[in-house]
Amino acid sequence: MSDIEYGARLKIAEIKASGDAFEVAGYVSTYGNVDHGGDVVMRGAFDTTLAAKTPVRFLAHHDTHQVLGVPLEMKSDDQGLFGRFKISQTQLGRDMHTLLKDGALDSFSIGYIPTDVEFDDAGTRLLKSVDLLECSIVAMPMNTRATVTAVKGDEHKATWSTSYINNLPDSAFAAIESGGKKDSEGKTTPRSLRHYPHHDASGKLDEPHLNAALSRIGDKSNFQGGKSHLMHHKNASKVADWFGELDEDVPFEELLAQVGDYVNIAAEAAEALQKRRVESERLADAHIEAIHELLEVAEAACDRLDDIANPPAPADERLRKALAEAVQRGNRYLETT
């Protein structure tokens, strides 16, 4: 049997608890977009699995020893494969649900075996049909858009009063409907035209209200500009989280060891991608270009570090300079004779 492959992480759309029942829902795969592995899942890729009603496991972190619960619903639409899952009332389930509610975990990923693939002219692999084996809750999304956009039950974190919200400036809101007027303070009236507050009175981004706004805005067509604004904030916070993992407040040698770990991770990712692409015998042009860019950065950094780590000895420098001067004198002599 072919090796199991894993898809890009995707957003979890909904988390809820009702009595003793925990549920999570969202798109476990989307159609038509290139993931960071250079693959595109084509619409219809899961039709065989869905038609055969093949059992699909619900796991934590792709670990078959960590069964999280059971799928309640799986359906394919224009966007991708949507799944709704029950989280079992085990210790693992309770821990995972807490992490999901806290936003510490926020993504889906799938495990599958490709059964029908093609490659386009750019070397992108098109997954036309796959055997879906499992869906997992995972951390560290590869796609910056693969974040939680709706979490039922977060509303208790949003504690601003109506009077506080009414006194916020227009810039605190993601969307403001047309048809209003500005009061003497430059705030839109009536206040009901302002939606999705997520900055406090000082202008600082408020994370709980950002999450609450994202959970309510959904796909309302008249507020898509506001949704893009909210997602910009969410993605920016994700980028900050990623870069924050490099702990610069450590001794110099530990900092360099961290950077070395990142370089090794990049090399391992490239090797894993190459292994997956044995059928085409080449990576996509975009992959090759990215590797060359990393090599250029790494080589330039290596040259700088080498100059620091291996400075020429003073005696060597004097000898080198003396030899250069002797050669110059010899050349001048030859030119005049």
Helices and strands as residue ranges (DSSP letters): E 5-6, E 10-11, E 14-18, E 21-30, E 39-41, H 47-52, E 57-60, E 63-76, E 80-87, H 91-102, E 107-119, E 125-138, G 154-157, H 162-166, G 170-172, E 173-176, E 181-182, E 188-189, G 191-193, E 194-197, H 207-217, G 221-223, H 224-244, H 252-276, H 285-309, H 314-336
